[in-house]
Each structure stands twice: as structure tokens, then as C-alpha cells.
Amino acid sequence: MWVRRGSLGVIAAVLLAFSSADAAHAQFTSGTGLAFLDNLFTGTLSKASPPMGQPGGSTQIQSPPAATNAPLPWSGEDGASGHPLMTASAIREAAANFDNCVASMWPDAARRNISQASFQRFTAGLTPDLRIMDLMDSQPEFTKSIWDYLDILVNDNRLARGREILAQYKPQFDAVERAFGVDRYIIAAIWGIESNYSTQIGDRSVLQSTATLACIGRRQNYFKDEFLSALEILHHGDLRPEQMRGSWAGAFGPTQFMPTAFKRYAVDADGDGRRDVVDDPADLIASTANNLKKDGWRAGESWGYEVVLPPTFNYMLADRAKAMTIAQWEQLGLMRATRQAFPNPSEKAYLLAPAGVQGPAFLMLQNFRVIMKYNPAEAYALAIGHFADRLRGGAPFVQSWPRQERELSRAERLELQQLLAQRGFYRGVPDGQFGGLTREALRSFQASIGTPADGFASSRVLDRLRGQ
Ligand SMILES: [Ca+2]
């Protein structure tokens, strides 16, 4: 299941460009999202960041300021996915049945030991938020390059705030590193990148969003579990309804837990009886660490290394399925970009070259795969890993990105897939969304014309395809 984070309109497509698969996952790789980027693209980023806590050392995280923009109404149009449950008439019909749909979930709620009083209290007055249907099927024309994306996420202001957070909550980070063996800088990076340190979380009610998605649209079964899990959290008293606000897909809190993820990973670190991953830094830091630990985090190891490739490198090896030991990579001529020695030559790693021959390459370790479980997009995981290294005092990447390259438009991405399909290289359904299948098809085409098979979708590759 690839819905980990809340999904957020434009950024979903940004991340799609770097996700690891085509159609099968693309449906909900667009479940990937970062609350603050939602704000960024809807123009509410400029609000001032509130102070994270009181100077005297209060452990309360302040709530983000209320959004001043009125919510946009539903477009009333058919969804772009073409799914039968996303047509305007299907959406209207499901919306008219919303109250019955919510009420029909009572037996499932009872099986989860939610009391009737809680069910009635938390579902009273619930209405659907149909704008979510537009966001769910959003297919933006333009996406960002990985370097633009990294520039937005890894910047001096956010790093400075991260260092303040690490100092302010040092006792909590110390305790969590001891208890879970998860690097504090990774947790601080997730906190910073998911919500810009609690200042950009999203302001939709999780209960309303998940109820809407459980009763309307193309992912009802998935979101029924999220909705019922949200009710469980409220019934148990871990969080209050007003704390459970976030992205349209139901992720909430500074590190963007989905309700089901909360159930798997949330812990009560300060022992007050509530797992408060929204306003209690001890619970937030410990729960995020527990999430990474349960997903396979290896204590004391990095996420990966920037590497320099030899001049005539076979880019077909840059593949998540082709992991080798660091020693084997060294035999192929790879070196760390910093020229330092690799700490552990027996570690297994795979090679990621997001911009192909023109950009930096990275050897990715087990912990990178764990970050990808948190949010299944390579650009996201790379941003988290790099942000953590910078918080630790590390330097920017050594190699530069091909900033002269422009991103292909949606129409061009579609055309590129269609041309690759016509030539027998692409076996997926052309949909303008790039993933592993597109990358493989591009590599095969590049190899067939004698250029480095790096799978990078440049405008030159599209020109070559058009010209054939
Ligand atoms: Ca607690």
C-alpha cells in the first residue's frame, strides 16, 4: 500500500516525477504529500512562523495559524482519472448518500470497540468536503525538477530552525536515540520537511476528509479504514478532534501520520496516558522514531553517499533492483564525492542517478529504503537524507545539477511515453506520469541509439524520439 502521507495537489505530481513505479503505484504515489508545499502552491506560505515553544522551555508545540483563505468549492467536473466513481454524477450521487454511508459504518466501528456515544458524538454534523475530489484527481501540467524541489526543501532558514529544534528538545531527542536507535537528525529532517517544524500542517479536519474519501470517490475501501482508525484515536482520547487537522488525504500532525500509521507506530513517551503526536514533542519524536525503527531502520548507519561515477559507466546498473556491496561498487570505479573512504565496504547499496549523466549519483543503503517507506518518492527521501546530513554539519552536494535542463510538460511526457510505446520500449499505459517503467523504456531506447542509458527524460531525448 502506497498511501502513507496525505496527498496535496500540485506536490503530488512533483513527487510523481521521481517515484519508483508507473501505473500500479502512480494512482497513489499521488498520495504522497507535504503539507507546507500545499500551502506553497496555494499561496499561503508567507505567513509568519510562530515560535515553537515558550522561552521558558514549555514542551507544547504551538498550533499553526489559522488559514485566512476561504476553502475553494468543488469544481463540479468529472475527475481526470476517468474512474467511474470520479464522474461528476457519481460524486453527486455519493454525496447525497453521505449521511447514510457514515451511519452504515457503525457496525464496523462497534467491532473496533468504539462506543455508540463516541460514534454519535464524532460523526454528528459531518458533511462531505467535495473539493477533495478535485485534489484527488489533480493532474498538473508542469512538475518541478529534483533540484528545484531540493532547493525548496533544503534551505538555510529551515536548517536554522532545525538546529533550534534539536537544541530545544535535546532531552527528548537524547531519550529517543537511546530507546529506538534512530538518528535524531533524520527525525528532525522529517519534522522540518513534512511541516516546516509544525508551522505548515494543513487545516482540513481529518475526520471530515477521511469520511468524505470513505464514502465518495475511487479509494473508498482504503479510506474507510483510515476513517474508522481516526474514530478509534478520538474514542481512546489520544487526540481531540481539533488536533486532528492536516492534509486532504488525512495525514495530520508535524510529521504527518495517517490514522492507520498512528495506530501502528504512535507511542506515549512522556507517560501521560495519551499518544499526542500533534502537540507533545516527546510523543511526536518518539513516535516518528518508532515508525522508522519498525520499518527497518539500522542504528548507526547512514542513508547513503553521494558518489562520482567513472566516465564510461553502464547506467543500466543504476537500478533499485540491482543492489551490490560497496566493495563491488568500488571495483566498478565508484568513489565518494568527498573522496573520503566508505565506512563499511560490506554494506549493500543500490545506485540512484536522478538526473542521469549530468547530475550527482548516490549509493543508497537500507535506511534510504526505510525513508522511502515513510513517503515513497525518491526526491522526498533524498531531501530527508540530505537535510539530516546538513543538520549534522555536512556540506551541500559536491556535484552540480543540470539546471539548464527544463522539465517536460505533461503533454510532452505523454508524447514521450506514446513514442516509446510505438517503438516497443514502453509497455505501460501512457498517462504522463513517470515511474520505473518509463525509466526502463527510456534506458532501452537510449541504449539502442548508443547514448548513455541513464533514463533521464530530457528534451533532447524527446527530440530524438520525434526524429525517428
Ligand atoms: Ca503522552
Residues whose N, C-alpha, C, O or C-beta is under 5 A from the ligand:
A	BS01	CA	D268 A269 D270 G271 D272 G273 R274 R275 D276 D283
